Amino acid sequence: MLNPTPLLKLILTILIFVVLFISCRQKSFQEKFDDIRNDFSKQAEIDNAKALSWENKIDSIIKLADTNRLLAIQAIDSIMQYDTLGASKIFDLHFLKGNLYYQIDSLTKAIDEFSLAELRDVTSPKILAAKAGAHIKLKEYDLALNELRQAADINYDYYWNIGNYFEIRGQKDSALSNYQKLYDENKTVYKYCGDRIEELKHNKSKLLTELVYRDRERIVFLMYGVK
């Protein structure tokens, strides 16, 4: 029979071995997956909070613009001066500021702001169409049409705005042709083109005097943890 001291040493040695074995044991695939899932969920919560905070800030500017566009423009300038912003947020602010200038017919300033937004996303059809709207108001029609055609090359949806352009120019047949091009592509997605075709064919609506934008709705993409 072992005396107490060797027995205690043996028990201590076994305990140390067990602890070392547990700490050095490789995690199973499921355990590793659970760790990744938990980390992703935590990061998603942080990113979602930041995205919603930014959207709330933009919404507050838009609400302010409903009553005073100049104050809204000043609010944008303040944010750009004092906040640390990434490229997408700078794009948002320049675009919003350009749109506000467009609404008050400060068209040169609107184009300047849209151009600054364009520096952050040189392939944005949204910017091309926005600039085209200002050029139309300035009666720079050739430049506007060129921008709209570039936008449509990037995104087929912008044939709608080309149709708008020809309405503004009083060229009803050309407007109908561009609406029909979209409507033939997908009668469900482009139902609004079919509706406009019917209105124009039956003289139920006056010709447009400026572009009608369908790209102004903001979409917020949130992330969710892996289930």
PyMOL CGO cylinders between C-alpha atoms (Angstrom):
from pymol import cmd
from pymol.cgo import CYLINDER

trace = [
    CYLINDER, 0.00, 0.00, 0.00, 1.25, 3.46, -0.94, 0.3, 1, 1, 1, 1, 1, 1,
    CYLINDER, 1.25, 3.46, -0.94, 1.94, 5.86, 1.85, 0.3, 1, 1, 1, 1, 1, 1,
    CYLINDER, 1.94, 5.86, 1.85, -0.03, 9.21, 1.80, 0.3, 1, 1, 1, 1, 1, 1,
    CYLINDER, -0.03, 9.21, 1.80, 2.70, 11.35, 0.29, 0.3, 1, 1, 1, 1, 1, 1,
    CYLINDER, 2.70, 11.35, 0.29, 3.27, 9.32, -2.89, 0.3, 1, 1, 1, 1, 1, 1,
    CYLINDER, 3.27, 9.32, -2.89, -0.54, 8.94, -3.27, 0.3, 1, 1, 1, 1, 1, 1,
    CYLINDER, -0.54, 8.94, -3.27, -1.05, 12.71, -3.14, 0.3, 1, 1, 1, 1, 1, 1,
    CYLINDER, -1.05, 12.71, -3.14, 1.72, 13.17, -5.64, 0.3, 1, 1, 1, 1, 1, 1,
    CYLINDER, 1.72, 13.17, -5.64, 0.09, 10.62, -7.96, 0.3, 1, 1, 1, 1, 1, 1,
    CYLINDER, 0.09, 10.62, -7.96, -3.32, 12.31, -7.68, 0.3, 1, 1, 1, 1, 1, 1,
    CYLINDER, -3.32, 12.31, -7.68, -1.77, 15.73, -8.32, 0.3, 1, 1, 1, 1, 1, 1,
    CYLINDER, -1.77, 15.73, -8.32, 0.10, 14.39, -11.34, 0.3, 1, 1, 1, 1, 1, 1,
    CYLINDER, 0.10, 14.39, -11.34, -3.10, 12.88, -12.76, 0.3, 1, 1, 1, 1, 1, 1,
    CYLINDER, -3.10, 12.88, -12.76, -5.01, 16.15, -12.22, 0.3, 1, 1, 1, 1, 1, 1,
    CYLINDER, -5.01, 16.15, -12.22, -2.28, 18.16, -13.93, 0.3, 1, 1, 1, 1, 1, 1,
    CYLINDER, -2.28, 18.16, -13.93, -2.31, 15.72, -16.85, 0.3, 1, 1, 1, 1, 1, 1,
    CYLINDER, -2.31, 15.72, -16.85, -6.10, 15.96, -17.17, 0.3, 1, 1, 1, 1, 1, 1,
    CYLINDER, -6.10, 15.96, -17.17, -6.01, 19.77, -17.12, 0.3, 1, 1, 1, 1, 1, 1,
    CYLINDER, -6.01, 19.77, -17.12, -3.25, 19.87, -19.71, 0.3, 1, 1, 1, 1, 1, 1,
    CYLINDER, -3.25, 19.87, -19.71, -5.09, 17.36, -21.88, 0.3, 1, 1, 1, 1, 1, 1,
    CYLINDER, -5.09, 17.36, -21.88, -8.31, 19.37, -21.78, 0.3, 1, 1, 1, 1, 1, 1,
    CYLINDER, -8.31, 19.37, -21.78, -6.56, 22.67, -22.49, 0.3, 1, 1, 1, 1, 1, 1,
    CYLINDER, -6.56, 22.67, -22.49, -4.54, 21.20, -25.38, 0.3, 1, 1, 1, 1, 1, 1,
    CYLINDER, -4.54, 21.20, -25.38, -7.38, 19.21, -26.90, 0.3, 1, 1, 1, 1, 1, 1,
    CYLINDER, -7.38, 19.21, -26.90, -8.26, 20.27, -30.41, 0.3, 1, 1, 1, 1, 1, 1,
    CYLINDER, -8.26, 20.27, -30.41, -11.74, 21.72, -30.75, 0.3, 1, 1, 1, 1, 1, 1,
    CYLINDER, -11.74, 21.72, -30.75, -14.22, 19.71, -32.77, 0.3, 1, 1, 1, 1, 1, 1,
    CYLINDER, -14.22, 19.71, -32.77, -15.57, 21.07, -36.06, 0.3, 1, 1, 1, 1, 1, 1,
    CYLINDER, -15.57, 21.07, -36.06, -18.89, 21.88, -34.37, 0.3, 1, 1, 1, 1, 1, 1,
    CYLINDER, -18.89, 21.88, -34.37, -17.16, 23.81, -31.58, 0.3, 1, 1, 1, 1, 1, 1,
    CYLINDER, -17.16, 23.81, -31.58, -15.13, 25.81, -34.09, 0.3, 1, 1, 1, 1, 1, 1,
    CYLINDER, -15.13, 25.81, -34.09, -18.28, 26.53, -36.11, 0.3, 1, 1, 1, 1, 1, 1,
    CYLINDER, -18.28, 26.53, -36.11, -20.10, 27.66, -32.96, 0.3, 1, 1, 1, 1, 1, 1,
    CYLINDER, -20.10, 27.66, -32.96, -17.24, 30.06, -32.15, 0.3, 1, 1, 1, 1, 1, 1,
    CYLINDER, -17.24, 30.06, -32.15, -17.33, 31.53, -35.66, 0.3, 1, 1, 1, 1, 1, 1,
    CYLINDER, -17.33, 31.53, -35.66, -21.12, 31.85, -35.53, 0.3, 1, 1, 1, 1, 1, 1,
    CYLINDER, -21.12, 31.85, -35.53, -21.00, 33.65, -32.18, 0.3, 1, 1, 1, 1, 1, 1,
    CYLINDER, -21.00, 33.65, -32.18, -18.28, 36.02, -33.37, 0.3, 1, 1, 1, 1, 1, 1,
    CYLINDER, -18.28, 36.02, -33.37, -20.25, 36.76, -36.55, 0.3, 1, 1, 1, 1, 1, 1,
    CYLINDER, -20.25, 36.76, -36.55, -23.43, 37.42, -34.57, 0.3, 1, 1, 1, 1, 1, 1,
    CYLINDER, -23.43, 37.42, -34.57, -21.66, 39.86, -32.27, 0.3, 1, 1, 1, 1, 1, 1,
    CYLINDER, -21.66, 39.86, -32.27, -20.09, 41.70, -35.21, 0.3, 1, 1, 1, 1, 1, 1,
    CYLINDER, -20.09, 41.70, -35.21, -23.43, 41.76, -37.03, 0.3, 1, 1, 1, 1, 1, 1,
    CYLINDER, -23.43, 41.76, -37.03, -25.05, 43.46, -34.04, 0.3, 1, 1, 1, 1, 1, 1,
    CYLINDER, -25.05, 43.46, -34.04, -22.31, 46.12, -34.01, 0.3, 1, 1, 1, 1, 1, 1,
    CYLINDER, -22.31, 46.12, -34.01, -22.52, 46.72, -37.78, 0.3, 1, 1, 1, 1, 1, 1,
    CYLINDER, -22.52, 46.72, -37.78, -26.33, 46.83, -37.73, 0.3, 1, 1, 1, 1, 1, 1,
    CYLINDER, -26.33, 46.83, -37.73, -26.32, 49.42, -34.96, 0.3, 1, 1, 1, 1, 1, 1,
    CYLINDER, -26.32, 49.42, -34.96, -23.92, 51.59, -36.99, 0.3, 1, 1, 1, 1, 1, 1,
    CYLINDER, -23.92, 51.59, -36.99, -26.02, 51.22, -40.17, 0.3, 1, 1, 1, 1, 1, 1,
    CYLINDER, -26.02, 51.22, -40.17, -29.26, 52.13, -38.40, 0.3, 1, 1, 1, 1, 1, 1,
    CYLINDER, -29.26, 52.13, -38.40, -27.62, 55.09, -36.68, 0.3, 1, 1, 1, 1, 1, 1,
    CYLINDER, -27.62, 55.09, -36.68, -26.48, 56.42, -40.07, 0.3, 1, 1, 1, 1, 1, 1,
    CYLINDER, -26.48, 56.42, -40.07, -29.90, 55.91, -41.63, 0.3, 1, 1, 1, 1, 1, 1,
    CYLINDER, -29.90, 55.91, -41.63, -31.51, 57.77, -38.73, 0.3, 1, 1, 1, 1, 1, 1,
    CYLINDER, -31.51, 57.77, -38.73, -29.11, 60.66, -39.32, 0.3, 1, 1, 1, 1, 1, 1,
    CYLINDER, -29.11, 60.66, -39.32, -29.98, 60.78, -43.03, 0.3, 1, 1, 1, 1, 1, 1,
    CYLINDER, -29.98, 60.78, -43.03, -33.70, 60.56, -42.23, 0.3, 1, 1, 1, 1, 1, 1,
    CYLINDER, -33.70, 60.56, -42.23, -33.40, 63.50, -39.84, 0.3, 1, 1, 1, 1, 1, 1,
    CYLINDER, -33.40, 63.50, -39.84, -31.82, 65.61, -42.60, 0.3, 1, 1, 1, 1, 1, 1,
    CYLINDER, -31.82, 65.61, -42.60, -34.57, 64.63, -45.04, 0.3, 1, 1, 1, 1, 1, 1,
    CYLINDER, -34.57, 64.63, -45.04, -37.24, 65.60, -42.51, 0.3, 1, 1, 1, 1, 1, 1,
    CYLINDER, -37.24, 65.60, -42.51, -35.49, 68.92, -41.92, 0.3, 1, 1, 1, 1, 1, 1,
    CYLINDER, -35.49, 68.92, -41.92, -35.42, 69.49, -45.69, 0.3, 1, 1, 1, 1, 1, 1,
    CYLINDER, -35.42, 69.49, -45.69, -39.21, 69.15, -45.78, 0.3, 1, 1, 1, 1, 1, 1,
    CYLINDER, -39.21, 69.15, -45.78, -39.43, 72.47, -43.95, 0.3, 1, 1, 1, 1, 1, 1,
    CYLINDER, -39.43, 72.47, -43.95, -36.12, 74.17, -44.74, 0.3, 1, 1, 1, 1, 1, 1,
    CYLINDER, -36.12, 74.17, -44.74, -33.79, 72.87, -47.46, 0.3, 1, 1, 1, 1, 1, 1,
    CYLINDER, -33.79, 72.87, -47.46, -31.08, 75.42, -46.76, 0.3, 1, 1, 1, 1, 1, 1,
    CYLINDER, -31.08, 75.42, -46.76, -30.85, 74.35, -43.11, 0.3, 1, 1, 1, 1, 1, 1,
    CYLINDER, -30.85, 74.35, -43.11, -30.66, 70.74, -44.28, 0.3, 1, 1, 1, 1, 1, 1,
    CYLINDER, -30.66, 70.74, -44.28, -27.74, 71.65, -46.56, 0.3, 1, 1, 1, 1, 1, 1,
    CYLINDER, -27.74, 71.65, -46.56, -26.01, 73.34, -43.60, 0.3, 1, 1, 1, 1, 1, 1,
    CYLINDER, -26.01, 73.34, -43.60, -26.56, 70.19, -41.52, 0.3, 1, 1, 1, 1, 1, 1,
    CYLINDER, -26.56, 70.19, -41.52, -24.88, 68.12, -44.24, 0.3, 1, 1, 1, 1, 1, 1,
    CYLINDER, -24.88, 68.12, -44.24, -21.91, 70.51, -44.33, 0.3, 1, 1, 1, 1, 1, 1,
    CYLINDER, -21.91, 70.51, -44.33, -21.59, 70.21, -40.55, 0.3, 1, 1, 1, 1, 1, 1,
    CYLINDER, -21.59, 70.21, -40.55, -21.53, 66.42, -40.68, 0.3, 1, 1, 1, 1, 1, 1,
    CYLINDER, -21.53, 66.42, -40.68, -18.92, 66.38, -43.44, 0.3, 1, 1, 1, 1, 1, 1,
    CYLINDER, -18.92, 66.38, -43.44, -16.78, 68.85, -41.51, 0.3, 1, 1, 1, 1, 1, 1,
    CYLINDER, -16.78, 68.85, -41.51, -16.78, 67.16, -38.11, 0.3, 1, 1, 1, 1, 1, 1,
    CYLINDER, -16.78, 67.16, -38.11, -17.55, 63.46, -38.64, 0.3, 1, 1, 1, 1, 1, 1,
    CYLINDER, -17.55, 63.46, -38.64, -15.12, 60.76, -39.74, 0.3, 1, 1, 1, 1, 1, 1,
    CYLINDER, -15.12, 60.76, -39.74, -16.77, 59.26, -42.80, 0.3, 1, 1, 1, 1, 1, 1,
    CYLINDER, -16.77, 59.26, -42.80, -16.17, 56.41, -45.21, 0.3, 1, 1, 1, 1, 1, 1,
    CYLINDER, -16.17, 56.41, -45.21, -16.61, 56.61, -48.98, 0.3, 1, 1, 1, 1, 1, 1,
    CYLINDER, -16.61, 56.61, -48.98, -20.21, 55.35, -49.00, 0.3, 1, 1, 1, 1, 1, 1,
    CYLINDER, -20.21, 55.35, -49.00, -21.32, 57.92, -46.43, 0.3, 1, 1, 1, 1, 1, 1,
    CYLINDER, -21.32, 57.92, -46.43, -19.61, 60.75, -48.30, 0.3, 1, 1, 1, 1, 1, 1,
    CYLINDER, -19.61, 60.75, -48.30, -21.42, 59.54, -51.42, 0.3, 1, 1, 1, 1, 1, 1,
    CYLINDER, -21.42, 59.54, -51.42, -24.74, 59.65, -49.55, 0.3, 1, 1, 1, 1, 1, 1,
    CYLINDER, -24.74, 59.65, -49.55, -24.19, 63.17, -48.29, 0.3, 1, 1, 1, 1, 1, 1,
    CYLINDER, -24.19, 63.17, -48.29, -23.03, 64.68, -51.59, 0.3, 1, 1, 1, 1, 1, 1,
    CYLINDER, -23.03, 64.68, -51.59, -25.91, 63.01, -53.41, 0.3, 1, 1, 1, 1, 1, 1,
    CYLINDER, -25.91, 63.01, -53.41, -28.45, 64.24, -50.86, 0.3, 1, 1, 1, 1, 1, 1,
    CYLINDER, -28.45, 64.24, -50.86, -26.99, 67.74, -50.95, 0.3, 1, 1, 1, 1, 1, 1,
    CYLINDER, -26.99, 67.74, -50.95, -27.06, 67.73, -54.76, 0.3, 1, 1, 1, 1, 1, 1,
    CYLINDER, -27.06, 67.73, -54.76, -30.68, 66.63, -54.74, 0.3, 1, 1, 1, 1, 1, 1,
    CYLINDER, -30.68, 66.63, -54.74, -31.59, 69.45, -52.35, 0.3, 1, 1, 1, 1, 1, 1,
    CYLINDER, -31.59, 69.45, -52.35, -29.89, 72.00, -54.61, 0.3, 1, 1, 1, 1, 1, 1,
    CYLINDER, -29.89, 72.00, -54.61, -31.77, 70.48, -57.56, 0.3, 1, 1, 1, 1, 1, 1,
    CYLINDER, -31.77, 70.48, -57.56, -35.07, 70.95, -55.74, 0.3, 1, 1, 1, 1, 1, 1,
    CYLINDER, -35.07, 70.95, -55.74, -34.42, 74.65, -55.23, 0.3, 1, 1, 1, 1, 1, 1,
    CYLINDER, -34.42, 74.65, -55.23, -33.14, 75.06, -58.81, 0.3, 1, 1, 1, 1, 1, 1,
    CYLINDER, -33.14, 75.06, -58.81, -29.54, 75.77, -57.80, 0.3, 1, 1, 1, 1, 1, 1,
    CYLINDER, -29.54, 75.77, -57.80, -28.60, 73.60, -60.73, 0.3, 1, 1, 1, 1, 1, 1,
    CYLINDER, -28.60, 73.60, -60.73, -24.89, 74.34, -61.08, 0.3, 1, 1, 1, 1, 1, 1,
    CYLINDER, -24.89, 74.34, -61.08, -24.39, 73.60, -57.38, 0.3, 1, 1, 1, 1, 1, 1,
    CYLINDER, -24.39, 73.60, -57.38, -26.44, 70.43, -57.77, 0.3, 1, 1, 1, 1, 1, 1,
    CYLINDER, -26.44, 70.43, -57.77, -24.20, 69.22, -60.59, 0.3, 1, 1, 1, 1, 1, 1,
    CYLINDER, -24.20, 69.22, -60.59, -21.11, 70.06, -58.53, 0.3, 1, 1, 1, 1, 1, 1,
    CYLINDER, -21.11, 70.06, -58.53, -22.39, 67.95, -55.63, 0.3, 1, 1, 1, 1, 1, 1,
    CYLINDER, -22.39, 67.95, -55.63, -23.38, 65.06, -57.88, 0.3, 1, 1, 1, 1, 1, 1,
    CYLINDER, -23.38, 65.06, -57.88, -19.91, 65.18, -59.42, 0.3, 1, 1, 1, 1, 1, 1,
    CYLINDER, -19.91, 65.18, -59.42, -18.33, 64.99, -55.96, 0.3, 1, 1, 1, 1, 1, 1,
    CYLINDER, -18.33, 64.99, -55.96, -20.50, 61.96, -55.20, 0.3, 1, 1, 1, 1, 1, 1,
    CYLINDER, -20.50, 61.96, -55.20, -19.41, 60.45, -58.51, 0.3, 1, 1, 1, 1, 1, 1,
    CYLINDER, -19.41, 60.45, -58.51, -15.79, 60.52, -57.33, 0.3, 1, 1, 1, 1, 1, 1,
    CYLINDER, -15.79, 60.52, -57.33, -16.83, 57.91, -54.74, 0.3, 1, 1, 1, 1, 1, 1,
    CYLINDER, -16.83, 57.91, -54.74, -18.63, 55.70, -57.26, 0.3, 1, 1, 1, 1, 1, 1,
    CYLINDER, -18.63, 55.70, -57.26, -17.67, 56.38, -60.86, 0.3, 1, 1, 1, 1, 1, 1,
    CYLINDER, -17.67, 56.38, -60.86, -20.03, 53.71, -62.23, 0.3, 1, 1, 1, 1, 1, 1,
    CYLINDER, -20.03, 53.71, -62.23, -23.20, 54.90, -60.48, 0.3, 1, 1, 1, 1, 1, 1,
    CYLINDER, -23.20, 54.90, -60.48, -26.13, 55.21, -62.94, 0.3, 1, 1, 1, 1, 1, 1,
    CYLINDER, -26.13, 55.21, -62.94, -27.99, 57.04, -60.17, 0.3, 1, 1, 1, 1, 1, 1,
    CYLINDER, -27.99, 57.04, -60.17, -25.49, 59.89, -60.35, 0.3, 1, 1, 1, 1, 1, 1,
    CYLINDER, -25.49, 59.89, -60.35, -25.57, 60.01, -64.15, 0.3, 1, 1, 1, 1, 1, 1,
    CYLINDER, -25.57, 60.01, -64.15, -29.36, 60.29, -64.14, 0.3, 1, 1, 1, 1, 1, 1,
    CYLINDER, -29.36, 60.29, -64.14, -29.28, 62.93, -61.40, 0.3, 1, 1, 1, 1, 1, 1,
    CYLINDER, -29.28, 62.93, -61.40, -26.81, 65.05, -63.37, 0.3, 1, 1, 1, 1, 1, 1,
    CYLINDER, -26.81, 65.05, -63.37, -28.93, 64.58, -66.49, 0.3, 1, 1, 1, 1, 1, 1,
    CYLINDER, -28.93, 64.58, -66.49, -31.96, 66.01, -64.69, 0.3, 1, 1, 1, 1, 1, 1,
    CYLINDER, -31.96, 66.01, -64.69, -30.05, 69.17, -63.84, 0.3, 1, 1, 1, 1, 1, 1,
    CYLINDER, -30.05, 69.17, -63.84, -28.67, 69.48, -67.38, 0.3, 1, 1, 1, 1, 1, 1,
    CYLINDER, -28.67, 69.48, -67.38, -32.21, 69.19, -68.77, 0.3, 1, 1, 1, 1, 1, 1,
    CYLINDER, -32.21, 69.19, -68.77, -33.34, 72.09, -66.58, 0.3, 1, 1, 1, 1, 1, 1,
    CYLINDER, -33.34, 72.09, -66.58, -30.36, 74.03, -67.92, 0.3, 1, 1, 1, 1, 1, 1,
    CYLINDER, -30.36, 74.03, -67.92, -31.50, 73.08, -71.45, 0.3, 1, 1, 1, 1, 1, 1,
    CYLINDER, -31.50, 73.08, -71.45, -28.23, 71.20, -72.03, 0.3, 1, 1, 1, 1, 1, 1,
    CYLINDER, -28.23, 71.20, -72.03, -30.13, 68.43, -73.77, 0.3, 1, 1, 1, 1, 1, 1,
    CYLINDER, -30.13, 68.43, -73.77, -27.36, 66.66, -75.65, 0.3, 1, 1, 1, 1, 1, 1,
    CYLINDER, -27.36, 66.66, -75.65, -25.27, 66.32, -72.51, 0.3, 1, 1, 1, 1, 1, 1,
    CYLINDER, -25.27, 66.32, -72.51, -28.29, 65.05, -70.58, 0.3, 1, 1, 1, 1, 1, 1,
    CYLINDER, -28.29, 65.05, -70.58, -29.16, 62.40, -73.17, 0.3, 1, 1, 1, 1, 1, 1,
    CYLINDER, -29.16, 62.40, -73.17, -25.57, 61.18, -73.26, 0.3, 1, 1, 1, 1, 1, 1,
    CYLINDER, -25.57, 61.18, -73.26, -25.60, 60.76, -69.47, 0.3, 1, 1, 1, 1, 1, 1,
    CYLINDER, -25.60, 60.76, -69.47, -28.90, 58.93, -69.53, 0.3, 1, 1, 1, 1, 1, 1,
    CYLINDER, -28.90, 58.93, -69.53, -27.65, 56.53, -72.20, 0.3, 1, 1, 1, 1, 1, 1,
    CYLINDER, -27.65, 56.53, -72.20, -24.56, 55.84, -70.10, 0.3, 1, 1, 1, 1, 1, 1,
    CYLINDER, -24.56, 55.84, -70.10, -26.83, 55.14, -67.13, 0.3, 1, 1, 1, 1, 1, 1,
    CYLINDER, -26.83, 55.14, -67.13, -28.96, 52.74, -69.20, 0.3, 1, 1, 1, 1, 1, 1,
    CYLINDER, -28.96, 52.74, -69.20, -25.83, 50.92, -70.38, 0.3, 1, 1, 1, 1, 1, 1,
    CYLINDER, -25.83, 50.92, -70.38, -25.03, 50.24, -66.73, 0.3, 1, 1, 1, 1, 1, 1,
    CYLINDER, -25.03, 50.24, -66.73, -28.57, 49.51, -65.58, 0.3, 1, 1, 1, 1, 1, 1,
    CYLINDER, -28.57, 49.51, -65.58, -31.40, 48.72, -68.00, 0.3, 1, 1, 1, 1, 1, 1,
    CYLINDER, -31.40, 48.72, -68.00, -33.94, 50.40, -65.68, 0.3, 1, 1, 1, 1, 1, 1,
    CYLINDER, -33.94, 50.40, -65.68, -32.77, 53.82, -66.81, 0.3, 1, 1, 1, 1, 1, 1,
    CYLINDER, -32.77, 53.82, -66.81, -34.44, 53.45, -70.19, 0.3, 1, 1, 1, 1, 1, 1,
    CYLINDER, -34.44, 53.45, -70.19, -37.38, 54.77, -68.17, 0.3, 1, 1, 1, 1, 1, 1,
    CYLINDER, -37.38, 54.77, -68.17, -35.57, 58.09, -67.75, 0.3, 1, 1, 1, 1, 1, 1,
    CYLINDER, -35.57, 58.09, -67.75, -34.63, 58.11, -71.43, 0.3, 1, 1, 1, 1, 1, 1,
    CYLINDER, -34.63, 58.11, -71.43, -38.34, 57.82, -72.15, 0.3, 1, 1, 1, 1, 1, 1,
    CYLINDER, -38.34, 57.82, -72.15, -38.90, 60.72, -69.74, 0.3, 1, 1, 1, 1, 1, 1,
    CYLINDER, -38.90, 60.72, -69.74, -36.29, 62.72, -71.65, 0.3, 1, 1, 1, 1, 1, 1,
    CYLINDER, -36.29, 62.72, -71.65, -38.11, 62.31, -74.97, 0.3, 1, 1, 1, 1, 1, 1,
    CYLINDER, -38.11, 62.31, -74.97, -41.39, 63.31, -73.36, 0.3, 1, 1, 1, 1, 1, 1,
    CYLINDER, -41.39, 63.31, -73.36, -39.74, 66.49, -72.12, 0.3, 1, 1, 1, 1, 1, 1,
    CYLINDER, -39.74, 66.49, -72.12, -38.47, 67.11, -75.64, 0.3, 1, 1, 1, 1, 1, 1,
    CYLINDER, -38.47, 67.11, -75.64, -41.96, 66.61, -77.06, 0.3, 1, 1, 1, 1, 1, 1,
    CYLINDER, -41.96, 66.61, -77.06, -40.94, 63.43, -78.93, 0.3, 1, 1, 1, 1, 1, 1,
    CYLINDER, -40.94, 63.43, -78.93, -43.79, 61.17, -77.91, 0.3, 1, 1, 1, 1, 1, 1,
    CYLINDER, -43.79, 61.17, -77.91, -43.01, 58.29, -80.27, 0.3, 1, 1, 1, 1, 1, 1,
    CYLINDER, -43.01, 58.29, -80.27, -39.43, 58.05, -79.03, 0.3, 1, 1, 1, 1, 1, 1,
    CYLINDER, -39.43, 58.05, -79.03, -40.66, 58.11, -75.43, 0.3, 1, 1, 1, 1, 1, 1,
    CYLINDER, -40.66, 58.11, -75.43, -43.08, 55.28, -76.16, 0.3, 1, 1, 1, 1, 1, 1,
    CYLINDER, -43.08, 55.28, -76.16, -40.31, 53.27, -77.85, 0.3, 1, 1, 1, 1, 1, 1,
    CYLINDER, -40.31, 53.27, -77.85, -38.10, 53.41, -74.75, 0.3, 1, 1, 1, 1, 1, 1,
    CYLINDER, -38.10, 53.41, -74.75, -40.94, 52.55, -72.37, 0.3, 1, 1, 1, 1, 1, 1,
    CYLINDER, -40.94, 52.55, -72.37, -41.89, 49.65, -74.62, 0.3, 1, 1, 1, 1, 1, 1,
    CYLINDER, -41.89, 49.65, -74.62, -38.30, 48.38, -74.58, 0.3, 1, 1, 1, 1, 1, 1,
    CYLINDER, -38.30, 48.38, -74.58, -38.49, 48.00, -70.80, 0.3, 1, 1, 1, 1, 1, 1,
    CYLINDER, -38.49, 48.00, -70.80, -42.05, 46.70, -70.77, 0.3, 1, 1, 1, 1, 1, 1,
    CYLINDER, -42.05, 46.70, -70.77, -41.20, 43.97, -73.28, 0.3, 1, 1, 1, 1, 1, 1,
    CYLINDER, -41.20, 43.97, -73.28, -38.27, 42.94, -71.11, 0.3, 1, 1, 1, 1, 1, 1,
    CYLINDER, -38.27, 42.94, -71.11, -40.48, 42.13, -68.11, 0.3, 1, 1, 1, 1, 1, 1,
    CYLINDER, -40.48, 42.13, -68.11, -44.14, 43.09, -67.96, 0.3, 1, 1, 1, 1, 1, 1,
    CYLINDER, -44.14, 43.09, -67.96, -44.32, 42.52, -64.20, 0.3, 1, 1, 1, 1, 1, 1,
    CYLINDER, -44.32, 42.52, -64.20, -41.20, 44.37, -63.11, 0.3, 1, 1, 1, 1, 1, 1,
    CYLINDER, -41.20, 44.37, -63.11, -41.80, 47.21, -65.57, 0.3, 1, 1, 1, 1, 1, 1,
    CYLINDER, -41.80, 47.21, -65.57, -45.57, 47.45, -65.19, 0.3, 1, 1, 1, 1, 1, 1,
    CYLINDER, -45.57, 47.45, -65.19, -45.18, 51.19, -64.61, 0.3, 1, 1, 1, 1, 1, 1,
    CYLINDER, -45.18, 51.19, -64.61, -43.88, 51.49, -68.17, 0.3, 1, 1, 1, 1, 1, 1,
    CYLINDER, -43.88, 51.49, -68.17, -46.96, 49.72, -69.47, 0.3, 1, 1, 1, 1, 1, 1,
    CYLINDER, -46.96, 49.72, -69.47, -49.13, 52.10, -67.47, 0.3, 1, 1, 1, 1, 1, 1,
    CYLINDER, -49.13, 52.10, -67.47, -47.29, 55.09, -68.92, 0.3, 1, 1, 1, 1, 1, 1,
    CYLINDER, -47.29, 55.09, -68.92, -47.65, 53.72, -72.46, 0.3, 1, 1, 1, 1, 1, 1,
    CYLINDER, -47.65, 53.72, -72.46, -51.41, 53.46, -72.01, 0.3, 1, 1, 1, 1, 1, 1,
    CYLINDER, -51.41, 53.46, -72.01, -51.61, 56.99, -70.59, 0.3, 1, 1, 1, 1, 1, 1,
    CYLINDER, -51.61, 56.99, -70.59, -49.70, 58.45, -73.51, 0.3, 1, 1, 1, 1, 1, 1,
    CYLINDER, -49.70, 58.45, -73.51, -51.54, 56.47, -76.16, 0.3, 1, 1, 1, 1, 1, 1,
    CYLINDER, -51.54, 56.47, -76.16, -54.91, 57.58, -74.84, 0.3, 1, 1, 1, 1, 1, 1,
    CYLINDER, -54.91, 57.58, -74.84, -53.82, 61.16, -74.07, 0.3, 1, 1, 1, 1, 1, 1,
    CYLINDER, -53.82, 61.16, -74.07, -54.69, 60.67, -70.40, 0.3, 1, 1, 1, 1, 1, 1,
    CYLINDER, -54.69, 60.67, -70.40, -51.59, 62.52, -69.23, 0.3, 1, 1, 1, 1, 1, 1,
    CYLINDER, -51.59, 62.52, -69.23, -49.64, 65.61, -70.22, 0.3, 1, 1, 1, 1, 1, 1,
    CYLINDER, -49.64, 65.61, -70.22, -46.07, 65.15, -71.35, 0.3, 1, 1, 1, 1, 1, 1,
    CYLINDER, -46.07, 65.15, -71.35, -43.49, 65.31, -68.57, 0.3, 1, 1, 1, 1, 1, 1,
    CYLINDER, -43.49, 65.31, -68.57, -41.50, 68.48, -67.94, 0.3, 1, 1, 1, 1, 1, 1,
    CYLINDER, -41.50, 68.48, -67.94, -38.69, 66.87, -65.92, 0.3, 1, 1, 1, 1, 1, 1,
    CYLINDER, -38.69, 66.87, -65.92, -37.31, 63.42, -65.14, 0.3, 1, 1, 1, 1, 1, 1,
    CYLINDER, -37.31, 63.42, -65.14, -39.27, 61.14, -62.85, 0.3, 1, 1, 1, 1, 1, 1,
    CYLINDER, -39.27, 61.14, -62.85, -36.79, 59.30, -60.64, 0.3, 1, 1, 1, 1, 1, 1,
    CYLINDER, -36.79, 59.30, -60.64, -37.42, 55.77, -59.46, 0.3, 1, 1, 1, 1, 1, 1,
    CYLINDER, -37.42, 55.77, -59.46, -34.05, 55.34, -57.73, 0.3, 1, 1, 1, 1, 1, 1,
    CYLINDER, -34.05, 55.34, -57.73, -34.58, 57.45, -54.63, 0.3, 1, 1, 1, 1, 1, 1,
    CYLINDER, -34.58, 57.45, -54.63, -35.79, 54.75, -52.23, 0.3, 1, 1, 1, 1, 1, 1,
    CYLINDER, -35.79, 54.75, -52.23, -33.15, 53.97, -49.62, 0.3, 1, 1, 1, 1, 1, 1,
    CYLINDER, -33.15, 53.97, -49.62, -32.53, 50.31, -48.75, 0.3, 1, 1, 1, 1, 1, 1,
    CYLINDER, -32.53, 50.31, -48.75, -30.76, 49.29, -45.54, 0.3, 1, 1, 1, 1, 1, 1,
    CYLINDER, -30.76, 49.29, -45.54, -29.10, 45.87, -45.56, 0.3, 1, 1, 1, 1, 1, 1,
    CYLINDER, -29.10, 45.87, -45.56, -28.81, 44.34, -42.10, 0.3, 1, 1, 1, 1, 1, 1,
    CYLINDER, -28.81, 44.34, -42.10, -26.83, 41.23, -41.19, 0.3, 1, 1, 1, 1, 1, 1,
    CYLINDER, -26.83, 41.23, -41.19, -28.08, 38.40, -39.02, 0.3, 1, 1, 1, 1, 1, 1,
    CYLINDER, -28.08, 38.40, -39.02, -26.20, 35.73, -37.13, 0.3, 1, 1, 1, 1, 1, 1,
    CYLINDER, -26.20, 35.73, -37.13, -25.96, 32.25, -38.59, 0.3, 1, 1, 1, 1, 1, 1,
    CYLINDER, -25.96, 32.25, -38.59, -28.73, 30.05, -37.19, 0.3, 1, 1, 1, 1, 1, 1,
]
cmd.load_cgo(trace, "trace")
